[in-house]
Amino acid sequence: MLASCATSNAAFTGEPAGPAAELDREPAGISLAEIAETNALNASTCWQWRKQALAPKAFYRQLQQAQRDSRANSKIPALR
């Protein structure tokens, strides 16, 4: 799954995926519909992983902002 996610990431971000291998030039033996379905699933999975990876960072930023706001509105000086 990680390899397919890395390939999908390259495809969806415009990054180069690397040169074609010899096997890439032979007929695949699967339909384009199957390729599209797999590609859509891989992209969806990659976006889900990205959201899960970035969520703690966003939460931490919001927590820091809330603490700054709380200190700014408090009459008690911040500890140093």
All heavy atoms as a GROMACS GRO file, in nm:
protein
  603
    1MET      N    1   0.082  -0.119   0.000
    1MET     CA    2   0.000   0.000   0.000
    1MET      C    3   0.086   0.125   0.000
    1MET      O    4   0.052   0.223  -0.062
    1MET     CB    5  -0.093  -0.002   0.120
    1MET     CG    6  -0.187   0.116   0.123
    1MET     SD    7  -0.302   0.118  -0.011
    1MET     CE    8  -0.451   0.094   0.076
    2LEU      N    9   0.201   0.124   0.070
    2LEU     CA   10   0.286   0.242   0.074
    2LEU      C   11   0.341   0.276  -0.064
    2LEU      O   12   0.347   0.391  -0.101
    2LEU     CB   13   0.401   0.220   0.172
    2LEU     CG   14   0.363   0.221   0.319
    2LEU    CD1   15   0.483   0.191   0.405
    2LEU    CD2   16   0.302   0.352   0.360
    3ALA      N   17   0.380   0.174  -0.140
    3ALA     CA   18   0.434   0.202  -0.274
    3ALA      C   19   0.328   0.263  -0.363
    3ALA      O   20   0.354   0.359  -0.435
    3ALA     CB   21   0.488   0.073  -0.336
    4SER      N   22   0.207   0.209  -0.357
    4SER     CA   23   0.101   0.266  -0.441
    4SER      C   24   0.065   0.406  -0.396
    4SER      O   25   0.032   0.492  -0.475
    4SER     CB   26  -0.022   0.175  -0.442
    4SER     OG   27  -0.076   0.166  -0.313
    5CYS      N   28   0.073   0.433  -0.265
    5CYS     CA   29   0.044   0.567  -0.215
    5CYS      C   30   0.151   0.665  -0.263
    5CYS      O   31   0.120   0.775  -0.303
    5CYS     CB   32   0.039   0.565  -0.062
    5CYS     SG   33  -0.030   0.717   0.006
    6ALA      N   34   0.275   0.623  -0.262
    6ALA     CA   35   0.382   0.710  -0.310
    6ALA      C   36   0.364   0.740  -0.458
    6ALA      O   37   0.383   0.854  -0.504
    6ALA     CB   38   0.518   0.645  -0.285
    7THR      N   39   0.324   0.640  -0.536
    7THR     CA   40   0.301   0.660  -0.678
    7THR      C   41   0.183   0.755  -0.699
    7THR      O   42   0.189   0.844  -0.782
    7THR     CB   43   0.273   0.526  -0.747
    7THR    OG1   44   0.384   0.440  -0.724
    7THR    CG2   45   0.253   0.544  -0.896
    8SER      N   46   0.076   0.735  -0.623
    8SER     CA   47  -0.040   0.824  -0.634
    8SER      C   48  -0.003   0.965  -0.593
    8SER      O   49  -0.047   1.061  -0.655
    8SER     CB   50  -0.155   0.774  -0.547
    8SER     OG   51  -0.206   0.654  -0.599
    9ASN      N   52   0.078   0.979  -0.489
    9ASN     CA   53   0.120   1.112  -0.447
    9ASN      C   54   0.191   1.182  -0.562
    9ASN      O   55   0.168   1.299  -0.586
    9ASN     CB   56   0.212   1.105  -0.326
    9ASN     CG   57   0.136   1.085  -0.197
    9ASN    OD1   58   0.016   1.105  -0.192
    9ASN    ND2   59   0.205   1.046  -0.094
   10ALA      N   60   0.279   1.112  -0.630
   10ALA     CA   61   0.351   1.172  -0.743
   10ALA      C   62   0.252   1.213  -0.851
   10ALA      O   63   0.261   1.322  -0.907
   10ALA     CB   64   0.453   1.075  -0.798
   11ALA      N   65   0.154   1.129  -0.876
   11ALA     CA   66   0.057   1.158  -0.981
   11ALA      C   67  -0.031   1.278  -0.945
   11ALA      O   68  -0.064   1.359  -1.030
   11ALA     CB   69  -0.031   1.036  -1.006
   12PHE      N   70  -0.068   1.292  -0.820
   12PHE     CA   71  -0.161   1.397  -0.781
   12PHE      C   72  -0.094   1.527  -0.742
   12PHE      O   73  -0.159   1.628  -0.728
   12PHE     CB   74  -0.252   1.348  -0.668
   12PHE     CG   75  -0.346   1.241  -0.715
   12PHE    CD1   76  -0.328   1.110  -0.677
   12PHE    CD2   77  -0.449   1.272  -0.802
   12PHE    CE1   78  -0.414   1.011  -0.724
   12PHE    CE2   79  -0.535   1.174  -0.848
   12PHE     CZ   80  -0.516   1.043  -0.809
   13THR      N   81   0.037   1.525  -0.723
   13THR     CA   82   0.106   1.649  -0.687
   13THR      C   83   0.189   1.703  -0.803
   13THR      O   84   0.247   1.810  -0.791
   13THR     CB   85   0.201   1.627  -0.567
   13THR    OG1   86   0.298   1.530  -0.602
   13THR    CG2   87   0.125   1.586  -0.444
   14GLY      N   88   0.197   1.629  -0.912
   14GLY     CA   89   0.274   1.674  -1.026
   14GLY      C   90   0.422   1.641  -1.017
   14GLY      O   91   0.501   1.684  -1.100
   15GLU      N   92   0.460   1.565  -0.915
   15GLU     CA   93   0.600   1.525  -0.901
   15GLU      C   94   0.632   1.417  -1.002
   15GLU      O   95   0.546   1.337  -1.037
   15GLU     CB   96   0.625   1.469  -0.760
   15GLU     CG   97   0.601   1.569  -0.650
   15GLU     CD   98   0.608   1.505  -0.513
   15GLU    OE1   99   0.659   1.393  -0.501
   15GLU    OE2  100   0.562   1.568  -0.418
   16PRO      N  101   0.756   1.411  -1.048
   16PRO     CA  102   0.791   1.303  -1.142
   16PRO      C  103   0.786   1.168  -1.072
   16PRO      O  104   0.832   1.154  -0.958
   16PRO     CB  105   0.933   1.338  -1.186
   16PRO     CG  106   0.985   1.435  -1.086
   16PRO     CD  107   0.866   1.501  -1.023
   17ALA      N  108   0.728   1.070  -1.138
   17ALA     CA  109   0.717   0.936  -1.080
   17ALA      C  110   0.837   0.848  -1.115
   17ALA      O  111   0.851   0.739  -1.065
   17ALA     CB  112   0.590   0.868  -1.130
   18GLY      N  113   0.924   0.898  -1.201
   18GLY     CA  114   1.041   0.820  -1.241
   18GLY      C  115   1.025   0.766  -1.381
   18GLY      O  116   0.916   0.771  -1.440
   19PRO      N  117   1.132   0.714  -1.436
   19PRO     CA  118   1.126   0.664  -1.574
   19PRO      C  119   1.043   0.535  -1.584
   19PRO      O  120   1.031   0.461  -1.487
   19PRO     CB  121   1.273   0.637  -1.609
   19PRO     CG  122   1.339   0.614  -1.477
   19PRO     CD  123   1.265   0.700  -1.377
   20ALA      N  124   0.988   0.513  -1.701
   20ALA     CA  125   0.910   0.390  -1.725
   20ALA      C  126   1.004   0.271  -1.730
   20ALA      O  127   1.114   0.278  -1.784
   20ALA     CB  128   0.834   0.402  -1.856
   21ALA      N  129   0.961   0.162  -1.671
   21ALA     CA  130   1.038   0.038  -1.675
   21ALA      C  131   0.998  -0.040  -1.799
   21ALA      O  132   0.898  -0.010  -1.865
   21ALA     CB  133   1.011  -0.044  -1.549
   22GLU      N  134   1.073  -0.142  -1.831
   22GLU     CA  135   1.044  -0.224  -1.949
   22GLU      C  136   0.904  -0.287  -1.938
   22GLU      O  137   0.831  -0.295  -2.035
   22GLU     CB  138   1.150  -0.334  -1.965
   22GLU     CG  139   1.138  -0.414  -2.093
   22GLU     CD  140   1.153  -0.328  -2.220
   22GLU    OE1  141   1.232  -0.232  -2.219
   22GLU    OE2  142   1.083  -0.358  -2.318
   23LEU      N  143   0.866  -0.328  -1.817
   23LEU     CA  144   0.733  -0.389  -1.797
   23LEU      C  145   0.621  -0.289  -1.824
   23LEU      O  146   0.509  -0.327  -1.857
   23LEU     CB  147   0.721  -0.443  -1.654
   23LEU     CG  148   0.809  -0.563  -1.620
   23LEU    CD1  149   0.794  -0.600  -1.474
   23LEU    CD2  150   0.775  -0.681  -1.709
   24ASP      N  151   0.648  -0.160  -1.810
   24ASP     CA  152   0.546  -0.059  -1.834
   24ASP      C  153   0.508  -0.049  -1.982
   24ASP      O  154   0.406   0.008  -2.016
   24ASP     CB  155   0.594   0.079  -1.788
   24ASP     CG  156   0.609   0.085  -1.637
   24ASP    OD1  157   0.538   0.011  -1.568
   24ASP    OD2  158   0.693   0.164  -1.590
   25ARG      N  159   0.589  -0.102  -2.068
   25ARG     CA  160   0.566  -0.089  -2.212
   25ARG      C  161   0.488  -0.207  -2.270
   25ARG      O  162   0.446  -0.203  -2.384
   25ARG     CB  163   0.699  -0.074  -2.284
   25ARG     CG  164   0.779   0.043  -2.230
   25ARG     CD  165   0.890   0.084  -2.322
   25ARG     NE  166   0.974   0.186  -2.263
   25ARG     CZ  167   0.943   0.315  -2.253
   25ARG    NH1  168   0.829   0.358  -2.298
   25ARG    NH2  169   1.027   0.401  -2.199
   26GLU      N  170   0.466  -0.311  -2.191
   26GLU     CA  171   0.392  -0.428  -2.238
   26GLU      C  172   0.244  -0.414  -2.204
   26GLU      O  173   0.208  -0.341  -2.111
   26GLU     CB  174   0.449  -0.554  -2.172
   26GLU     CG  175   0.594  -0.580  -2.209
   26GLU     CD  176   0.652  -0.698  -2.134
   26GLU    OE1  177   0.576  -0.771  -2.068
   26GLU    OE2  178   0.774  -0.716  -2.142
   27PRO      N  179   0.154  -0.483  -2.278
   27PRO     CA  180   0.011  -0.477  -2.245
   27PRO      C  181  -0.014  -0.524  -2.102
   27PRO      O  182   0.045  -0.623  -2.056
   27PRO     CB  183  -0.053  -0.574  -2.345
   27PRO     CG  184   0.046  -0.588  -2.456
   27PRO     CD  185   0.182  -0.566  -2.394
   28ALA      N  186  -0.100  -0.453  -2.030
   28ALA     CA  187  -0.123  -0.483  -1.890
   28ALA      C  188  -0.216  -0.601  -1.868
   28ALA      O  189  -0.206  -0.672  -1.769
   28ALA     CB  190  -0.181  -0.361  -1.820
   29GLY      N  191  -0.312  -0.620  -1.957
   29GLY     CA  192  -0.406  -0.730  -1.939
   29GLY      C  193  -0.519  -0.697  -1.842
   29GLY      O  194  -0.590  -0.787  -1.799
   30ILE      N  195  -0.534  -0.572  -1.803
   30ILE     CA  196  -0.646  -0.532  -1.718
   30ILE      C  197  -0.713  -0.411  -1.784
   30ILE      O  198  -0.651  -0.339  -1.861
   30ILE     CB  199  -0.602  -0.497  -1.574
   30ILE    CG1  200  -0.499  -0.384  -1.572
   30ILE    CG2  201  -0.545  -0.618  -1.504
   30ILE    CD1  202  -0.462  -0.337  -1.434
   31SER      N  203  -0.838  -0.391  -1.749
   31SER     CA  204  -0.914  -0.283  -1.814
   31SER      C  205  -0.879  -0.147  -1.755
   31SER      O  206  -0.833  -0.136  -1.641
   31SER     CB  207  -1.064  -0.309  -1.798
   31SER     OG  208  -1.103  -0.285  -1.664
   32LEU      N  209  -0.905  -0.045  -1.834
   32LEU     CA  210  -0.882   0.091  -1.786
   32LEU      C  211  -0.976   0.124  -1.670
   32LEU      O  212  -0.942   0.203  -1.583
   32LEU     CB  213  -0.901   0.191  -1.899
   32LEU     CG  214  -0.790   0.193  -2.004
   32LEU    CD1  215  -0.824   0.292  -2.114
   32LEU    CD2  216  -0.656   0.226  -1.943
   33ALA      N  217  -1.095   0.063  -1.669
   33ALA     CA  218  -1.189   0.085  -1.559
   33ALA      C  219  -1.130   0.035  -1.427
   33ALA      O  220  -1.144   0.100  -1.323
   33ALA     CB  221  -1.321   0.016  -1.587
   34GLU      N  222  -1.063  -0.080  -1.431
   34GLU     CA  223  -1.000  -0.132  -1.310
   34GLU      C  224  -0.886  -0.042  -1.264
   34GLU      O  225  -0.868  -0.018  -1.144
   34GLU     CB  226  -0.946  -0.273  -1.333
   34GLU     CG  227  -1.053  -0.380  -1.346
   34GLU     CD  228  -0.993  -0.515  -1.381
   34GLU    OE1  229  -0.953  -0.536  -1.497
   34GLU    OE2  230  -0.985  -0.599  -1.288
   35ILE      N  231  -0.811   0.010  -1.359
   35ILE     CA  232  -0.701   0.100  -1.326
   35ILE      C  233  -0.757   0.228  -1.263
   35ILE      O  234  -0.706   0.276  -1.161
   35ILE     CB  235  -0.617   0.133  -1.451
   35ILE    CG1  236  -0.544   0.008  -1.498
   35ILE    CG2  237  -0.518   0.245  -1.423
   35ILE    CD1  238  -0.477   0.022  -1.633
   36ALA      N  239  -0.862   0.282  -1.322
   36ALA     CA  240  -0.924   0.404  -1.269
   36ALA      C  241  -0.979   0.381  -1.129
   36ALA      O  242  -0.963   0.467  -1.040
   36ALA     CB  243  -1.033   0.452  -1.363
   37GLU      N  244  -1.042   0.267  -1.107
   37GLU     CA  245  -1.098   0.237  -0.975
   37GLU      C  246  -0.987   0.227  -0.870
   37GLU      O  247  -0.998   0.283  -0.760
   37GLU     CB  248  -1.176   0.106  -0.982
   37GLU     CG  249  -1.244   0.067  -0.852
   37GLU     CD  250  -1.321  -0.063  -0.862
   37GLU    OE1  251  -1.343  -0.114  -0.973
   37GLU    OE2  252  -1.360  -0.114  -0.756
   38THR      N  253  -0.880   0.158  -0.905
   38THR     CA  254  -0.767   0.143  -0.813
   38THR      C  255  -0.701   0.278  -0.787
   38THR      O  256  -0.667   0.311  -0.674
   38THR     CB  257  -0.663   0.044  -0.870
   38THR    OG1  258  -0.727  -0.083  -0.888
   38THR    CG2  259  -0.544   0.028  -0.777
   39ASN      N  260  -0.687   0.357  -0.892
   39ASN     CA  261  -0.627   0.489  -0.877
   39ASN      C  262  -0.711   0.579  -0.786
   39ASN      O  263  -0.658   0.649  -0.700
   39ASN     CB  264  -0.610   0.554  -1.015
   39ASN     CG  265  -0.518   0.674  -1.011
   39ASN    OD1  266  -0.424   0.677  -0.933
   39ASN    ND2  267  -0.546   0.770  -1.096
   40ALA      N  268  -0.841   0.574  -0.803
   40ALA     CA  269  -0.930   0.653  -0.718
   40ALA      C  270  -0.921   0.608  -0.572
   40ALA      O  271  -0.918   0.691  -0.481
   40ALA     CB  272  -1.073   0.643  -0.768
   41LEU      N  273  -0.917   0.479  -0.550
   41LEU     CA  274  -0.905   0.426  -0.413
   41LEU      C  275  -0.772   0.468  -0.352
   41LEU      O  276  -0.767   0.513  -0.237
   41LEU     CB  277  -0.916   0.273  -0.413
   41LEU     CG  278  -0.894   0.206  -0.277
   41LEU    CD1  279  -1.002   0.249  -0.179
   41LEU    CD2  280  -0.892   0.056  -0.292
   42ASN      N  281  -0.663   0.457  -0.428
   42ASN     CA  282  -0.532   0.497  -0.378
   42ASN      C  283  -0.528   0.645  -0.342
   42ASN      O  284  -0.475   0.684  -0.239
   42ASN     CB  285  -0.422   0.466  -0.480
   42ASN     CG  286  -0.392   0.317  -0.490
   42ASN    OD1  287  -0.433   0.240  -0.405
   42ASN    ND2  288  -0.323   0.278  -0.595
   43ALA      N  289  -0.586   0.727  -0.429
   43ALA     CA  290  -0.587   0.871  -0.403
   43ALA      C  291  -0.667   0.902  -0.278
   43ALA      O  292  -0.624   0.981  -0.193
   43ALA     CB  293  -0.645   0.945  -0.523
   44SER      N  294  -0.782   0.839  -0.263
   44SER     CA  295  -0.866   0.860  -0.146
   44SER      C  296  -0.792   0.820  -0.019
   44SER      O  297  -0.793   0.893   0.081
   44SER     CB  298  -0.995   0.780  -0.160
   44SER     OG  299  -1.072   0.790  -0.044
   45THR      N  300  -0.726   0.706  -0.024
   45THR     CA  301  -0.651   0.658   0.092
   45THR      C  302  -0.537   0.753   0.127
   45THR      O  303  -0.514   0.785   0.243
   45THR     CB  304  -0.596   0.517   0.066
   45THR    OG1  305  -0.706   0.429   0.039
   45THR    CG2  306  -0.518   0.463   0.184
   46CYS      N  307  -0.466   0.801   0.026
   46CYS     CA  308  -0.356   0.894   0.050
   46CYS      C  309  -0.405   1.023   0.113
   46CYS      O  310  -0.342   1.076   0.205
   46CYS     CB  311  -0.281   0.923  -0.079
   46CYS     SG  312  -0.182   0.784  -0.138
   47TRP      N  313  -0.518   1.075   0.065
   47TRP     CA  314  -0.572   1.198   0.123
   47TRP      C  315  -0.616   1.175   0.267
   47TRP      O  316  -0.598   1.262   0.352
   47TRP     CB  317  -0.689   1.251   0.040
   47TRP     CG  318  -0.644   1.320  -0.085
   47TRP    CD1  319  -0.665   1.279  -0.213
   47TRP    CD2  320  -0.568   1.440  -0.096
   47TRP    NE1  321  -0.606   1.366  -0.302
   47TRP    CE2  322  -0.547   1.467  -0.232
   47TRP    CE3  323  -0.516   1.529  -0.002
   47TRP    CZ2  324  -0.476   1.577  -0.277
   47TRP    CZ3  325  -0.445   1.639  -0.047
   47TRP    CH2  326  -0.426   1.663  -0.183
   48GLN      N  327  -0.672   1.057   0.296
   48GLN     CA  328  -0.712   1.026   0.434
   48GLN      C  329  -0.590   1.021   0.525
   48GLN      O  330  -0.592   1.073   0.637
   48GLN     CB  331  -0.789   0.895   0.440
   48GLN     CG  332  -0.927   0.902   0.380
   48GLN     CD  333  -0.992   0.766   0.368
   48GLN    OE1  334  -0.943   0.667   0.422
   48GLN    NE2  335  -1.104   0.759   0.297
   49TRP      N  336  -0.484   0.955   0.480
   49TRP     CA  337  -0.361   0.947   0.558
   49TRP      C  338  -0.304   1.086   0.581
   49TRP      O  339  -0.255   1.116   0.688
   49TRP     CB  340  -0.259   0.858   0.489
   49TRP     CG  341  -0.286   0.712   0.500
   49TRP    CD1  342  -0.392   0.652   0.563
   49TRP    CD2  343  -0.208   0.607   0.447
   49TRP    NE1  344  -0.383   0.516   0.550
   49TRP    CE2  345  -0.271   0.486   0.480
   49TRP    CE3  346  -0.091   0.603   0.373
   49TRP    CZ2  347  -0.220   0.363   0.443
   49TRP    CZ3  348  -0.040   0.480   0.336
   49TRP    CH2  349  -0.103   0.361   0.371
   50ARG      N  350  -0.307   1.169   0.479
   50ARG     CA  351  -0.254   1.305   0.491
   50ARG      C  352  -0.332   1.383   0.596
   50ARG      O  353  -0.274   1.452   0.680
   50ARG     CB  354  -0.262   1.376   0.356
   50ARG     CG  355  -0.204   1.515   0.356
   50ARG     CD  356  -0.210   1.577   0.216
   50ARG     NE  357  -0.141   1.703   0.211
   50ARG     CZ  358  -0.192   1.818   0.249
   50ARG    NH1  359  -0.317   1.824   0.294
   50ARG    NH2  360  -0.122   1.930   0.242
   51LYS      N  361  -0.464   1.373   0.591
   51LYS     CA  362  -0.548   1.443   0.689
   51LYS      C  363  -0.516   1.396   0.831
   51LYS      O  364  -0.505   1.477   0.924
   51LYS     CB  365  -0.696   1.420   0.661
   51LYS     CG  366  -0.750   1.499   0.547
   51LYS     CD  367  -0.892   1.455   0.521
   51LYS     CE  368  -0.985   1.572   0.512
   51LYS     NZ  369  -1.122   1.531   0.484
   52GLN      N  370  -0.501   1.265   0.848
   52GLN     CA  371  -0.471   1.211   0.980
   52GLN      C  372  -0.333   1.254   1.028
   52GLN      O  373  -0.312   1.279   1.146
   52GLN     CB  374  -0.480   1.059   0.979
   52GLN     CG  375  -0.622   1.009   0.965
   52GLN     CD  376  -0.630   0.858   0.951
   52GLN    OE1  377  -0.529   0.789   0.948
   52GLN    NE2  378  -0.751   0.806   0.941
   53ALA      N  379  -0.240   1.265   0.936
   53ALA     CA  380  -0.104   1.306   0.973
   53ALA      C  381  -0.098   1.454   1.010
   53ALA      O  382  -0.022   1.494   1.098
   53ALA     CB  383  -0.007   1.276   0.860
   54LEU      N  384  -0.178   1.537   0.943
   54LEU     CA  385  -0.173   1.682   0.967
   54LEU      C  386  -0.266   1.728   1.079
   54LEU      O  387  -0.251   1.838   1.131
   54LEU     CB  388  -0.207   1.757   0.839
   54LEU     CG  389  -0.106   1.741   0.725
   54LEU    CD1  390  -0.152   1.816   0.601
   54LEU    CD2  391   0.032   1.787   0.768
   55ALA      N  392  -0.362   1.645   1.118
   55ALA     CA  393  -0.460   1.685   1.220
   55ALA      C  394  -0.394   1.723   1.352
   55ALA      O  395  -0.430   1.827   1.410
   55ALA     CB  396  -0.564   1.575   1.240
   56PRO      N  397  -0.300   1.645   1.404
   56PRO     CA  398  -0.238   1.685   1.532
   56PRO      C  399  -0.166   1.820   1.522
   56PRO      O  400  -0.167   1.898   1.616
   56PRO     CB  401  -0.140   1.572   1.564
   56PRO     CG  402  -0.193   1.454   1.489
   56PRO     CD  403  -0.254   1.512   1.365
   57LYS      N  404  -0.104   1.848   1.410
   57LYS     CA  405  -0.035   1.975   1.391
   57LYS      C  406  -0.134   2.092   1.396
   57LYS      O  407  -0.108   2.193   1.462
   57LYS     CB  408   0.038   1.972   1.257
   57LYS     CG  409   0.123   2.092   1.230
   57LYS     CD  410   0.197   2.075   1.098
   57LYS     CE  411   0.285   2.193   1.068
   57LYS     NZ  412   0.358   2.177   0.942
   58ALA      N  413  -0.247   2.077   1.329
   58ALA     CA  414  -0.350   2.181   1.330
   58ALA      C  415  -0.407   2.199   1.471
   58ALA      O  416  -0.428   2.312   1.517
   58ALA     CB  417  -0.461   2.148   1.232
   59PHE      N  418  -0.430   2.088   1.539
   59PHE     CA  419  -0.483   2.094   1.677
   59PHE      C  420  -0.385   2.168   1.768
   59PHE      O  421  -0.424   2.253   1.847
   59PHE     CB  422  -0.509   1.953   1.731
   59PHE     CG  423  -0.546   1.952   1.876
   59PHE    CD1  424  -0.675   1.988   1.916
   59PHE    CD2  425  -0.454   1.918   1.973
   59PHE    CE1  426  -0.709   1.989   2.051
   59PHE    CE2  427  -0.487   1.919   2.107
   59PHE     CZ  428  -0.615   1.954   2.146
   60TYR      N  429  -0.256   2.138   1.755
   60TYR     CA  430  -0.155   2.202   1.838
   60TYR      C  431  -0.150   2.353   1.812
   60TYR      O  432  -0.138   2.432   1.904
   60TYR     CB  433  -0.019   2.137   1.814
   60TYR     CG  434   0.090   2.192   1.902
   60TYR    CD1  435   0.090   2.168   2.039
   60TYR    CD2  436   0.193   2.267   1.849
   60TYR    CE1  437   0.188   2.219   2.121
   60TYR    CE2  438   0.293   2.319   1.929
   60TYR     CZ  439   0.290   2.294   2.066
   60TYR     OH  440   0.390   2.345   2.146
   61ARG      N  441  -0.160   2.391   1.684
   61ARG     CA  442  -0.162   2.535   1.651
   61ARG      C  443  -0.282   2.604   1.716
   61ARG      O  444  -0.271   2.714   1.770
   61ARG     CB  445  -0.166   2.555   1.499
   61ARG     CG  446  -0.029   2.580   1.442
   61ARG     CD  447  -0.037   2.621   1.297
   61ARG     NE  448  -0.019   2.499   1.219
   61ARG     CZ  449  -0.093   2.461   1.118
   61ARG    NH1  450  -0.191   2.535   1.074
   61ARG    NH2  451  -0.069   2.348   1.056
   62GLN      N  452  -0.399   2.539   1.709
   62GLN     CA  453  -0.520   2.597   1.770
   62GLN      C  454  -0.505   2.606   1.922
   62GLN      O  455  -0.547   2.704   1.983
   62GLN     CB  456  -0.642   2.513   1.734
   62GLN     CG  457  -0.681   2.522   1.588
   62GLN     CD  458  -0.793   2.425   1.553
   62GLN    OE1  459  -0.827   2.337   1.631
   62GLN    NE2  460  -0.848   2.440   1.434
   63LEU      N  461  -0.444   2.504   1.981
   63LEU     CA  462  -0.421   2.504   2.126
   63LEU      C  463  -0.328   2.618   2.165
   63LEU      O  464  -0.354   2.690   2.262
   63LEU     CB  465  -0.363   2.369   2.169
   63LEU     CG  466  -0.332   2.352   2.317
   63LEU    CD1  467  -0.459   2.367   2.400
   63LEU    CD2  468  -0.267   2.218   2.342
   64GLN      N  469  -0.221   2.637   2.090
   64GLN     CA  470  -0.129   2.747   2.119
   64GLN      C  471  -0.200   2.882   2.108
   64GLN      O  472  -0.181   2.969   2.192
   64GLN     CB  473  -0.010   2.744   2.023
   64GLN     CG  474   0.089   2.634   2.053
   64GLN     CD  475   0.204   2.637   1.954
   64GLN    OE1  476   0.183   2.652   1.834
   64GLN    NE2  477   0.325   2.622   2.004
   65GLN      N  478  -0.282   2.898   2.005
   65GLN     CA  479  -0.355   3.024   1.986
   65GLN      C  480  -0.452   3.047   2.102
   65GLN      O  481  -0.464   3.159   2.153
   65GLN     CB  482  -0.428   3.026   1.853
   65GLN     CG  483  -0.494   3.159   1.822
   65GLN     CD  484  -0.394   3.274   1.814
   65GLN    OE1  485  -0.291   3.263   1.748
   65GLN    NE2  486  -0.423   3.383   1.882
   66ALA      N  487  -0.520   2.942   2.144
   66ALA     CA  488  -0.615   2.954   2.255
   66ALA      C  489  -0.542   2.994   2.383
   66ALA      O  490  -0.592   3.076   2.461
   66ALA     CB  491  -0.690   2.823   2.275
   67GLN      N  492  -0.423   2.939   2.404
   67GLN     CA  493  -0.345   2.974   2.523
   67GLN      C  494  -0.300   3.120   2.516
   67GLN      O  495  -0.305   3.192   2.617
   67GLN     CB  496  -0.225   2.881   2.538
   67GLN     CG  497  -0.263   2.741   2.578
   67GLN     CD  498  -0.146   2.645   2.577
   67GLN    OE1  499  -0.046   2.666   2.508
   67GLN    NE2  500  -0.159   2.536   2.653
   68ARG      N  501  -0.256   3.164   2.399
   68ARG     CA  502  -0.215   3.304   2.383
   68ARG      C  503  -0.334   3.398   2.407
   68ARG      O  504  -0.321   3.499   2.476
   68ARG     CB  505  -0.157   3.328   2.243
   68ARG     CG  506  -0.014   3.280   2.230
   68ARG     CD  507   0.048   3.331   2.101
   68ARG     NE  508  -0.012   3.274   1.982
   68ARG     CZ  509   0.028   3.164   1.921
   68ARG    NH1  510   0.131   3.095   1.968
   68ARG    NH2  511  -0.032   3.119   1.813
   69ASP      N  512  -0.448   3.362   2.350
   69ASP     CA  513  -0.569   3.444   2.368
   69ASP      C  514  -0.610   3.448   2.514
   69ASP      O  515  -0.650   3.553   2.566
   69ASP     CB  516  -0.685   3.391   2.283
   69ASP     CG  517  -0.661   3.407   2.134
   69ASP    OD1  518  -0.569   3.481   2.094
   69ASP    OD2  519  -0.735   3.341   2.056
   70SER      N  520  -0.601   3.335   2.582
   70SER     CA  521  -0.638   3.327   2.723
   70SER      C  522  -0.546   3.415   2.808
   70SER      O  523  -0.593   3.487   2.896
   70SER     CB  524  -0.630   3.182   2.770
   70SER     OG  525  -0.656   3.174   2.908
   71ARG      N  526  -0.417   3.411   2.778
   71ARG     CA  527  -0.322   3.495   2.853
   71ARG      C  528  -0.346   3.643   2.825
   71ARG      O  529  -0.335   3.726   2.914
   71ARG     CB  530  -0.179   3.457   2.816
   71ARG     CG  531  -0.135   3.328   2.876
   71ARG     CD  532   0.012   3.304   2.850
   71ARG     NE  533   0.044   3.166   2.880
   71ARG     CZ  534   0.100   3.082   2.796
   71ARG    NH1  535   0.133   3.120   2.674
   71ARG    NH2  536   0.125   2.958   2.831
   72ALA      N  537  -0.378   3.676   2.702
   72ALA     CA  538  -0.401   3.815   2.665
   72ALA      C  539  -0.526   3.871   2.734
   72ALA      O  540  -0.530   3.989   2.768
   72ALA     CB  541  -0.415   3.828   2.513
   73ASN      N  542  -0.625   3.785   2.755
   73ASN     CA  543  -0.750   3.829   2.817
   73ASN      C  544  -0.750   3.813   2.968
   73ASN      O  545  -0.844   3.854   3.035
   73ASN     CB  546  -0.869   3.752   2.758
   73ASN     CG  547  -0.887   3.782   2.611
   73ASN    OD1  548  -0.857   3.892   2.566
   73ASN    ND2  549  -0.936   3.685   2.536
   74SER      N  550  -0.646   3.753   3.022
   74SER     CA  551  -0.638   3.728   3.167
   74SER      C  552  -0.573   3.845   3.239
   74SER      O  553  -0.486   3.912   3.185
   74SER     CB  554  -0.556   3.600   3.190
   74SER     OG  555  -0.538   3.582   3.328
   75LYS      N  556  -0.613   3.865   3.361
   75LYS     CA  557  -0.552   3.970   3.441
   75LYS      C  558  -0.434   3.915   3.520
   75LYS      O  559  -0.363   3.989   3.587
   75LYS     CB  560  -0.656   4.031   3.535
   75LYS     CG  561  -0.763   4.102   3.456
   75LYS     CD  562  -0.863   4.168   3.545
   75LYS     CE  563  -0.965   4.223   3.450
   75LYS     NZ  564  -1.064   4.299   3.487
   76ILE      N  565  -0.416   3.784   3.517
   76ILE     CA  566  -0.306   3.720   3.587
   76ILE      C  567  -0.187   3.715   3.491
   76ILE      O  568  -0.199   3.666   3.380
   76ILE     CB  569  -0.343   3.576   3.631
   76ILE    CG1  570  -0.466   3.580   3.721
   76ILE    CG2  571  -0.227   3.508   3.699
   76ILE    CD1  572  -0.524   3.444   3.752
   77PRO      N  573  -0.072   3.765   3.531
   77PRO     CA  574   0.043   3.761   3.441
   77PRO      C  575   0.090   3.618   3.414
   77PRO      O  576   0.075   3.531   3.500
   77PRO     CB  577   0.151   3.841   3.517
   77PRO     CG  578   0.104   3.850   3.657
   77PRO     CD  579  -0.043   3.827   3.659
   78ALA      N  580   0.145   3.598   3.297
   78ALA     CA  581   0.194   3.466   3.258
   78ALA      C  582   0.319   3.433   3.340
   78ALA      O  583   0.397   3.520   3.375
   78ALA     CB  584   0.226   3.464   3.110
   79LEU      N  585   0.336   3.305   3.372
   79LEU     CA  586   0.457   3.259   3.443
   79LEU      C  587   0.575   3.264   3.348
   79LEU      O  588   0.564   3.235   3.230
   79LEU     CB  589   0.436   3.117   3.494
   79LEU     CG  590   0.326   3.099   3.599
   79LEU    CD1  591   0.312   2.953   3.633
   79LEU    CD2  592   0.357   3.179   3.722
   80ARG      N  593   0.689   3.298   3.402
   80ARG     CA  594   0.809   3.302   3.318
   80ARG      C  595   0.913   3.209   3.368
   80ARG      O  596   0.930   3.173   3.473
   80ARG     CB  597   0.864   3.442   3.314
   80ARG     CG  598   0.769   3.533   3.244
   80ARG     CD  599   0.819   3.673   3.244
   80ARG     NE  600   0.708   3.755   3.197
   80ARG     CZ  601   0.724   3.874   3.150
   80ARG    NH1  602   0.841   3.926   3.140
   80ARG    NH2  603   0.621   3.942   3.110
   0.00000   0.00000   0.00000
